[in-house]
Amino acid sequence: MDKKYKVCVDYINLDGTTERVIEHNYEDEGKANSMARKCREYYYPQKETFKIYIKTI
C-alpha cells in the first residue's frame, strides 16, 4: 500500500484551540515537503498564528 501525505495548515486561536485552514493531499513525499515549505515561507509565515505540518495517511 502506498503512503499518502497530507499537508495541513491550522490557525491557532487566542484561546489555544486550532481550526483547519487548508489541507492538500499528495502521493509523493517530496511534493508534500515542497508545499509545506511554500506555506511556511510565503503563504502563512506567522509561526505564532499558524501551525503547518505533514501527516502520513
mmCIF file of the N, C-alpha and C atoms, coordinates in Angstrom:
data_MODEL
# 
_entry.id   MODEL 
# 
loop_
_atom_site.group_PDB 
_atom_site.id 
_atom_site.type_symbol 
_atom_site.label_atom_id 
_atom_site.label_alt_id 
_atom_site.label_comp_id 
_atom_site.label_asym_id 
_atom_site.label_entity_id 
_atom_site.label_seq_id 
_atom_site.pdbx_PDB_ins_code 
_atom_site.Cartn_x 
_atom_site.Cartn_y 
_atom_site.Cartn_z 
_atom_site.occupancy 
_atom_site.B_iso_or_equiv 
_atom_site.pdbx_formal_charge 
_atom_site.auth_seq_id 
_atom_site.auth_comp_id 
_atom_site.auth_asym_id 
_atom_site.auth_atom_id 
_atom_site.pdbx_PDB_model_num 
ATOM 1   N N  . MET A 1 1  ? 0.839  -1.184 0.000  1.00 0.00 ? 1  MET A N  1 
ATOM 2   C CA . MET A 1 1  ? 0.000  0.000  0.000  1.00 0.00 ? 1  MET A CA 1 
ATOM 3   C C  . MET A 1 1  ? 0.882  1.246  0.000  1.00 0.00 ? 1  MET A C  1 
ATOM 4   N N  . ASP A 1 2  ? 0.578  2.148  -0.886 1.00 0.00 ? 2  ASP A N  1 
ATOM 5   C CA . ASP A 1 2  ? 1.350  3.378  -0.990 1.00 0.00 ? 2  ASP A CA 1 
ATOM 6   C C  . ASP A 1 2  ? 0.968  4.355  0.108  1.00 0.00 ? 2  ASP A C  1 
ATOM 7   N N  . LYS A 1 3  ? 1.970  5.076  0.556  1.00 0.00 ? 3  LYS A N  1 
ATOM 8   C CA . LYS A 1 3  ? 1.719  6.113  1.557  1.00 0.00 ? 3  LYS A CA 1 
ATOM 9   C C  . LYS A 1 3  ? 1.197  7.355  0.848  1.00 0.00 ? 3  LYS A C  1 
ATOM 10  N N  . LYS A 1 4  ? 0.329  8.068  1.528  1.00 0.00 ? 4  LYS A N  1 
ATOM 11  C CA . LYS A 1 4  ? -0.136 9.359  1.049  1.00 0.00 ? 4  LYS A CA 1 
ATOM 12  C C  . LYS A 1 4  ? 0.182  10.374 2.127  1.00 0.00 ? 4  LYS A C  1 
ATOM 13  N N  . TYR A 1 5  ? 0.391  11.593 1.712  1.00 0.00 ? 5  TYR A N  1 
ATOM 14  C CA . TYR A 1 5  ? 0.803  12.649 2.623  1.00 0.00 ? 5  TYR A CA 1 
ATOM 15  C C  . TYR A 1 5  ? -0.204 13.791 2.578  1.00 0.00 ? 5  TYR A C  1 
ATOM 16  N N  . LYS A 1 6  ? -0.516 14.327 3.743  1.00 0.00 ? 6  LYS A N  1 
ATOM 17  C CA . LYS A 1 6  ? -1.460 15.429 3.847  1.00 0.00 ? 6  LYS A CA 1 
ATOM 18  C C  . LYS A 1 6  ? -0.737 16.606 4.490  1.00 0.00 ? 6  LYS A C  1 
ATOM 19  N N  . VAL A 1 7  ? -0.668 17.722 3.770  1.00 0.00 ? 7  VAL A N  1 
ATOM 20  C CA . VAL A 1 7  ? -0.099 18.960 4.305  1.00 0.00 ? 7  VAL A CA 1 
ATOM 21  C C  . VAL A 1 7  ? -1.254 19.727 4.942  1.00 0.00 ? 7  VAL A C  1 
ATOM 22  N N  . CYS A 1 8  ? -1.134 20.000 6.237  1.00 0.00 ? 8  CYS A N  1 
ATOM 23  C CA . CYS A 1 8  ? -2.200 20.672 6.983  1.00 0.00 ? 8  CYS A CA 1 
ATOM 24  C C  . CYS A 1 8  ? -1.725 22.035 7.469  1.00 0.00 ? 8  CYS A C  1 
ATOM 25  N N  . VAL A 1 9  ? -2.609 23.019 7.373  1.00 0.00 ? 9  VAL A N  1 
ATOM 26  C CA . VAL A 1 9  ? -2.349 24.344 7.925  1.00 0.00 ? 9  VAL A CA 1 
ATOM 27  C C  . VAL A 1 9  ? -3.475 24.628 8.905  1.00 0.00 ? 9  VAL A C  1 
ATOM 28  N N  . ASP A 1 10 ? -3.125 24.820 10.174 1.00 0.00 ? 10 ASP A N  1 
ATOM 29  C CA . ASP A 1 10 ? -4.104 25.118 11.215 1.00 0.00 ? 10 ASP A CA 1 
ATOM 30  C C  . ASP A 1 10 ? -3.899 26.543 11.720 1.00 0.00 ? 10 ASP A C  1 
ATOM 31  N N  . TYR A 1 11 ? -5.005 27.238 11.948 1.00 0.00 ? 11 TYR A N  1 
ATOM 32  C CA . TYR A 1 11 ? -4.972 28.565 12.553 1.00 0.00 ? 11 TYR A CA 1 
ATOM 33  C C  . TYR A 1 11 ? -5.062 28.383 14.057 1.00 0.00 ? 11 TYR A C  1 
ATOM 34  N N  . ILE A 1 12 ? -4.174 29.012 14.801 1.00 0.00 ? 12 ILE A N  1 
ATOM 35  C CA . ILE A 1 12 ? -4.177 28.914 16.259 1.00 0.00 ? 12 ILE A CA 1 
ATOM 36  C C  . ILE A 1 12 ? -4.922 30.115 16.821 1.00 0.00 ? 12 ILE A C  1 
ATOM 37  N N  . ASN A 1 13 ? -6.055 29.844 17.472 1.00 0.00 ? 13 ASN A N  1 
ATOM 38  C CA . ASN A 1 13 ? -6.859 30.901 18.083 1.00 0.00 ? 13 ASN A CA 1 
ATOM 39  C C  . ASN A 1 13 ? -6.185 31.416 19.353 1.00 0.00 ? 13 ASN A C  1 
ATOM 40  N N  . LEU A 1 14 ? -6.643 32.555 19.827 1.00 0.00 ? 14 LEU A N  1 
ATOM 41  C CA . LEU A 1 14 ? -6.072 33.151 21.033 1.00 0.00 ? 14 LEU A CA 1 
ATOM 42  C C  . LEU A 1 14 ? -6.256 32.266 22.259 1.00 0.00 ? 14 LEU A C  1 
ATOM 43  N N  . ASP A 1 15 ? -7.312 31.452 22.283 1.00 0.00 ? 15 ASP A N  1 
ATOM 44  C CA . ASP A 1 15 ? -7.540 30.574 23.431 1.00 0.00 ? 15 ASP A CA 1 
ATOM 45  C C  . ASP A 1 15 ? -6.795 29.242 23.320 1.00 0.00 ? 15 ASP A C  1 
ATOM 46  N N  . GLY A 1 16 ? -5.986 29.091 22.272 1.00 0.00 ? 16 GLY A N  1 
ATOM 47  C CA . GLY A 1 16 ? -5.167 27.890 22.118 1.00 0.00 ? 16 GLY A CA 1 
ATOM 48  C C  . GLY A 1 16 ? -5.788 26.800 21.265 1.00 0.00 ? 16 GLY A C  1 
ATOM 49  N N  . THR A 1 17 ? -7.054 26.941 20.892 1.00 0.00 ? 17 THR A N  1 
ATOM 50  C CA . THR A 1 17 ? -7.680 25.955 20.018 1.00 0.00 ? 17 THR A CA 1 
ATOM 51  C C  . THR A 1 17 ? -7.226 26.192 18.578 1.00 0.00 ? 17 THR A C  1 
ATOM 52  N N  . THR A 1 18 ? -7.390 25.177 17.746 1.00 0.00 ? 18 THR A N  1 
ATOM 53  C CA . THR A 1 18 ? -6.966 25.307 16.355 1.00 0.00 ? 18 THR A CA 1 
ATOM 54  C C  . THR A 1 18 ? -8.135 25.041 15.418 1.00 0.00 ? 18 THR A C  1 
ATOM 55  N N  . GLU A 1 19 ? -8.062 25.655 14.236 1.00 0.00 ? 19 GLU A N  1 
ATOM 56  C CA . GLU A 1 19 ? -9.034 25.436 13.172 1.00 0.00 ? 19 GLU A CA 1 
ATOM 57  C C  . GLU A 1 19 ? -8.267 25.127 11.895 1.00 0.00 ? 19 GLU A C  1 
ATOM 58  N N  . ARG A 1 20 ? -8.704 24.110 11.176 1.00 0.00 ? 20 ARG A N  1 
ATOM 59  C CA . ARG A 1 20 ? -8.045 23.744 9.916  1.00 0.00 ? 20 ARG A CA 1 
ATOM 60  C C  . ARG A 1 20 ? -8.363 24.793 8.863  1.00 0.00 ? 20 ARG A C  1 
ATOM 61  N N  . VAL A 1 21 ? -7.326 25.371 8.263  1.00 0.00 ? 21 VAL A N  1 
ATOM 62  C CA . VAL A 1 21 ? -7.483 26.380 7.233  1.00 0.00 ? 21 VAL A CA 1 
ATOM 63  C C  . VAL A 1 21 ? -7.425 25.721 5.855  1.00 0.00 ? 21 VAL A C  1 
ATOM 64  N N  . ILE A 1 22 ? -6.474 24.842 5.699  1.00 0.00 ? 22 ILE A N  1 
ATOM 65  C CA . ILE A 1 22 ? -6.226 24.238 4.393  1.00 0.00 ? 22 ILE A CA 1 
ATOM 66  C C  . ILE A 1 22 ? -5.651 22.852 4.584  1.00 0.00 ? 22 ILE A C  1 
ATOM 67  N N  . GLU A 1 23 ? -5.912 21.951 3.656  1.00 0.00 ? 23 GLU A N  1 
ATOM 68  C CA . GLU A 1 23 ? -5.181 20.696 3.612  1.00 0.00 ? 23 GLU A CA 1 
ATOM 69  C C  . GLU A 1 23 ? -5.036 20.273 2.165  1.00 0.00 ? 23 GLU A C  1 
ATOM 70  N N  . HIS A 1 24 ? -3.860 19.797 1.837  1.00 0.00 ? 24 HIS A N  1 
ATOM 71  C CA . HIS A 1 24 ? -3.537 19.332 0.492  1.00 0.00 ? 24 HIS A CA 1 
ATOM 72  C C  . HIS A 1 24 ? -3.082 17.882 0.595  1.00 0.00 ? 24 HIS A C  1 
ATOM 73  N N  . ASN A 1 25 ? -3.549 17.028 -0.300 1.00 0.00 ? 25 ASN A N  1 
ATOM 74  C CA . ASN A 1 25 ? -3.143 15.627 -0.328 1.00 0.00 ? 25 ASN A CA 1 
ATOM 75  C C  . ASN A 1 25 ? -2.144 15.391 -1.455 1.00 0.00 ? 25 ASN A C  1 
ATOM 76  N N  . TYR A 1 26 ? -1.083 14.624 -1.142 1.00 0.00 ? 26 TYR A N  1 
ATOM 77  C CA . TYR A 1 26 ? -0.059 14.294 -2.121 1.00 0.00 ? 26 TYR A CA 1 
ATOM 78  C C  . TYR A 1 26 ? 0.312  12.820 -2.016 1.00 0.00 ? 26 TYR A C  1 
ATOM 79  N N  . GLU A 1 27 ? 0.697  12.236 -3.132 1.00 0.00 ? 27 GLU A N  1 
ATOM 80  C CA . GLU A 1 27 ? 1.164  10.857 -3.128 1.00 0.00 ? 27 GLU A CA 1 
ATOM 81  C C  . GLU A 1 27 ? 2.686  10.783 -3.058 1.00 0.00 ? 27 GLU A C  1 
ATOM 82  N N  . ASP A 1 28 ? 3.345  11.927 -3.220 1.00 0.00 ? 28 ASP A N  1 
ATOM 83  C CA . ASP A 1 28 ? 4.807  11.981 -3.210 1.00 0.00 ? 28 ASP A CA 1 
ATOM 84  C C  . ASP A 1 28 ? 5.277  12.811 -2.012 1.00 0.00 ? 28 ASP A C  1 
ATOM 85  N N  . GLU A 1 29 ? 6.195  12.253 -1.229 1.00 0.00 ? 29 GLU A N  1 
ATOM 86  C CA . GLU A 1 29 ? 6.686  12.956 -0.037 1.00 0.00 ? 29 GLU A CA 1 
ATOM 87  C C  . GLU A 1 29 ? 7.417  14.240 -0.401 1.00 0.00 ? 29 GLU A C  1 
ATOM 88  N N  . GLY A 1 30 ? 8.157  14.228 -1.495 1.00 0.00 ? 30 GLY A N  1 
ATOM 89  C CA . GLY A 1 30 ? 8.884  15.426 -1.921 1.00 0.00 ? 30 GLY A CA 1 
ATOM 90  C C  . GLY A 1 30 ? 7.959  16.587 -2.237 1.00 0.00 ? 30 GLY A C  1 
ATOM 91  N N  . LYS A 1 31 ? 6.855  16.288 -2.921 1.00 0.00 ? 31 LYS A N  1 
ATOM 92  C CA . LYS A 1 31 ? 5.886  17.338 -3.245 1.00 0.00 ? 31 LYS A CA 1 
ATOM 93  C C  . LYS A 1 31 ? 5.216  17.860 -1.983 1.00 0.00 ? 31 LYS A C  1 
ATOM 94  N N  . ALA A 1 32 ? 4.940  16.979 -1.036 1.00 0.00 ? 32 ALA A N  1 
ATOM 95  C CA . ALA A 1 32 ? 4.330  17.404 0.233  1.00 0.00 ? 32 ALA A CA 1 
ATOM 96  C C  . ALA A 1 32 ? 5.287  18.319 0.991  1.00 0.00 ? 32 ALA A C  1 
ATOM 97  N N  . ASN A 1 33 ? 6.558  17.937 1.054  1.00 0.00 ? 33 ASN A N  1 
ATOM 98  C CA . ASN A 1 33 ? 7.548  18.775 1.737  1.00 0.00 ? 33 ASN A CA 1 
ATOM 99  C C  . ASN A 1 33 ? 7.697  20.126 1.050  1.00 0.00 ? 33 ASN A C  1 
ATOM 100 N N  . SER A 1 34 ? 7.651  20.138 -0.278 1.00 0.00 ? 34 SER A N  1 
ATOM 101 C CA . SER A 1 34 ? 7.761  21.379 -1.033 1.00 0.00 ? 34 SER A CA 1 
ATOM 102 C C  . SER A 1 34 ? 6.583  22.310 -0.732 1.00 0.00 ? 34 SER A C  1 
ATOM 103 N N  . MET A 1 35 ? 5.382  21.748 -0.695 1.00 0.00 ? 35 MET A N  1 
ATOM 104 C CA . MET A 1 35 ? 4.202  22.566 -0.400 1.00 0.00 ? 35 MET A CA 1 
ATOM 105 C C  . MET A 1 35 ? 4.236  23.083 1.033  1.00 0.00 ? 35 MET A C  1 
ATOM 106 N N  . ALA A 1 36 ? 4.658  22.242 1.982  1.00 0.00 ? 36 ALA A N  1 
ATOM 107 C CA . ALA A 1 36 ? 4.763  22.680 3.371  1.00 0.00 ? 36 ALA A CA 1 
ATOM 108 C C  . ALA A 1 36 ? 5.767  23.827 3.493  1.00 0.00 ? 36 ALA A C  1 
ATOM 109 N N  . ARG A 1 37 ? 6.872  23.735 2.781  1.00 0.00 ? 37 ARG A N  1 
ATOM 110 C CA . ARG A 1 37 ? 7.890  24.793 2.801  1.00 0.00 ? 37 ARG A CA 1 
ATOM 111 C C  . ARG A 1 37 ? 7.318  26.090 2.212  1.00 0.00 ? 37 ARG A C  1 
ATOM 112 N N  . LYS A 1 38 ? 6.587  25.985 1.096  1.00 0.00 ? 38 LYS A N  1 
ATOM 113 C CA . LYS A 1 38 ? 5.981  27.175 0.484  1.00 0.00 ? 38 LYS A CA 1 
ATOM 114 C C  . LYS A 1 38 ? 4.978  27.820 1.438  1.00 0.00 ? 38 LYS A C  1 
ATOM 115 N N  . CYS A 1 39 ? 4.188  26.985 2.133  1.00 0.00 ? 39 CYS A N  1 
ATOM 116 C CA . CYS A 1 39 ? 3.217  27.527 3.088  1.00 0.00 ? 39 CYS A CA 1 
ATOM 117 C C  . CYS A 1 39 ? 3.921  28.278 4.203  1.00 0.00 ? 39 CYS A C  1 
ATOM 118 N N  . ARG A 1 40 ? 5.023  27.710 4.722  1.00 0.00 ? 40 ARG A N  1 
ATOM 119 C CA . ARG A 1 40 ? 5.761  28.359 5.812  1.00 0.00 ? 40 ARG A CA 1 
ATOM 120 C C  . ARG A 1 40 ? 6.408  29.663 5.367  1.00 0.00 ? 40 ARG A C  1 
ATOM 121 N N  . GLU A 1 41 ? 6.976  29.668 4.163  1.00 0.00 ? 41 GLU A N  1 
ATOM 122 C CA . GLU A 1 41 ? 7.746  30.825 3.708  1.00 0.00 ? 41 GLU A CA 1 
ATOM 123 C C  . GLU A 1 41 ? 6.891  31.933 3.108  1.00 0.00 ? 41 GLU A C  1 
ATOM 124 N N  . TYR A 1 42 ? 5.863  31.563 2.334  1.00 0.00 ? 42 TYR A N  1 
ATOM 125 C CA . TYR A 1 42 ? 5.148  32.569 1.549  1.00 0.00 ? 42 TYR A CA 1 
ATOM 126 C C  . TYR A 1 42 ? 3.706  32.812 1.989  1.00 0.00 ? 42 TYR A C  1 
ATOM 127 N N  . TYR A 1 43 ? 2.952  31.748 2.237  1.00 0.00 ? 43 TYR A N  1 
ATOM 128 C CA . TYR A 1 43 ? 1.526  31.904 2.462  1.00 0.00 ? 43 TYR A CA 1 
ATOM 129 C C  . TYR A 1 43 ? 1.166  32.151 3.926  1.00 0.00 ? 43 TYR A C  1 
ATOM 130 N N  . TYR A 1 44 ? 1.812  31.442 4.854  1.00 0.00 ? 44 TYR A N  1 
ATOM 131 C CA . TYR A 1 44 ? 1.484  31.542 6.283  1.00 0.00 ? 44 TYR A CA 1 
ATOM 132 C C  . TYR A 1 44 ? 2.764  31.661 7.114  1.00 0.00 ? 44 TYR A C  1 
ATOM 133 N N  . PRO A 1 45 ? 3.519  32.760 6.980  1.00 0.00 ? 45 PRO A N  1 
ATOM 134 C CA . PRO A 1 45 ? 4.811  32.864 7.666  1.00 0.00 ? 45 PRO A CA 1 
ATOM 135 C C  . PRO A 1 45 ? 4.728  33.162 9.164  1.00 0.00 ? 45 PRO A C  1 
ATOM 136 N N  . GLN A 1 46 ? 3.551  33.526 9.685  1.00 0.00 ? 46 GLN A N  1 
ATOM 137 C CA . GLN A 1 46 ? 3.429  33.882 11.096 1.00 0.00 ? 46 GLN A CA 1 
ATOM 138 C C  . GLN A 1 46 ? 3.405  32.603 11.946 1.00 0.00 ? 46 GLN A C  1 
ATOM 139 N N  . LYS A 1 47 ? 4.541  32.243 12.533 1.00 0.00 ? 47 LYS A N  1 
ATOM 140 C CA . LYS A 1 47 ? 4.659  30.993 13.284 1.00 0.00 ? 47 LYS A CA 1 
ATOM 141 C C  . LYS A 1 47 ? 3.767  30.954 14.513 1.00 0.00 ? 47 LYS A C  1 
ATOM 142 N N  . GLU A 1 48 ? 3.525  32.098 15.142 1.00 0.00 ? 48 GLU A N  1 
ATOM 143 C CA . GLU A 1 48 ? 2.709  32.111 16.347 1.00 0.00 ? 48 GLU A CA 1 
ATOM 144 C C  . GLU A 1 48 ? 1.207  32.033 16.018 1.00 0.00 ? 48 GLU A C  1 
ATOM 145 N N  . THR A 1 49 ? 0.837  32.195 14.746 1.00 0.00 ? 49 THR A N  1 
ATOM 146 C CA . THR A 1 49 ? -0.567 32.188 14.351 1.00 0.00 ? 49 THR A CA 1 
ATOM 147 C C  . THR A 1 49 ? -0.966 30.922 13.580 1.00 0.00 ? 49 THR A C  1 
ATOM 148 N N  . PHE A 1 50 ? -0.016 30.337 12.841 1.00 0.00 ? 50 PHE A N  1 
ATOM 149 C CA . PHE A 1 50 ? -0.322 29.179 12.008 1.00 0.00 ? 50 PHE A CA 1 
ATOM 150 C C  . PHE A 1 50 ? 0.600  28.013 12.317 1.00 0.00 ? 50 PHE A C  1 
ATOM 151 N N  . LYS A 1 51 ? 0.022  26.820 12.353 1.00 0.00 ? 51 LYS A N  1 
ATOM 152 C CA . LYS A 1 51 ? 0.777  25.581 12.559 1.00 0.00 ? 51 LYS A CA 1 
ATOM 153 C C  . LYS A 1 51 ? 0.711  24.796 11.245 1.00 0.00 ? 51 LYS A C  1 
ATOM 154 N N  . ILE A 1 52 ? 1.876  24.452 10.699 1.00 0.00 ? 52 ILE A N  1 
ATOM 155 C CA . ILE A 1 52 ? 1.946  23.737 9.426  1.00 0.00 ? 52 ILE A CA 1 
ATOM 156 C C  . ILE A 1 52 ? 2.663  22.422 9.653  1.00 0.00 ? 52 ILE A C  1 
ATOM 157 N N  . TYR A 1 53 ? 2.065  21.333 9.210  1.00 0.00 ? 53 TYR A N  1 
ATOM 158 C CA . TYR A 1 53 ? 2.670  20.016 9.408  1.00 0.00 ? 53 TYR A CA 1 
ATOM 159 C C  . TYR A 1 53 ? 2.217  19.040 8.331  1.00 0.00 ? 53 TYR A C  1 
ATOM 160 N N  . ILE A 1 54 ? 2.926  17.918 8.246  1.00 0.00 ? 54 ILE A N  1 
ATOM 161 C CA . ILE A 1 54 ? 2.614  16.867 7.279  1.00 0.00 ? 54 ILE A CA 1 
ATOM 162 C C  . ILE A 1 54 ? 2.199  15.616 8.033  1.00 0.00 ? 54 ILE A C  1 
ATOM 163 N N  . LYS A 1 55 ? 1.067  15.023 7.640  1.00 0.00 ? 55 LYS A N  1 
ATOM 164 C CA . LYS A 1 55 ? 0.597  13.773 8.219  1.00 0.00 ? 55 LYS A CA 1 
ATOM 165 C C  . LYS A 1 55 ? 0.697  12.682 7.153  1.00 0.00 ? 55 LYS A C  1 
ATOM 166 N N  . THR A 1 56 ? 1.059  11.488 7.557  1.00 0.00 ? 56 THR A N  1 
ATOM 167 C CA . THR A 1 56 ? 1.048  10.346 6.658  1.00 0.00 ? 56 THR A CA 1 
ATOM 168 C C  . THR A 1 56 ? -0.293 9.647  6.816  1.00 0.00 ? 56 THR A C  1 
ATOM 169 N N  . ILE A 1 57 ? -0.970 9.431  5.686  1.00 0.00 ? 57 ILE A N  1 
ATOM 170 C CA . ILE A 1 57 ? -2.291 8.771  5.742  1.00 0.00 ? 57 ILE A CA 1 
ATOM 171 C C  . ILE A 1 57 ? -2.293 7.494  4.926  1.00 0.00 ? 57 ILE A C  1 
# 
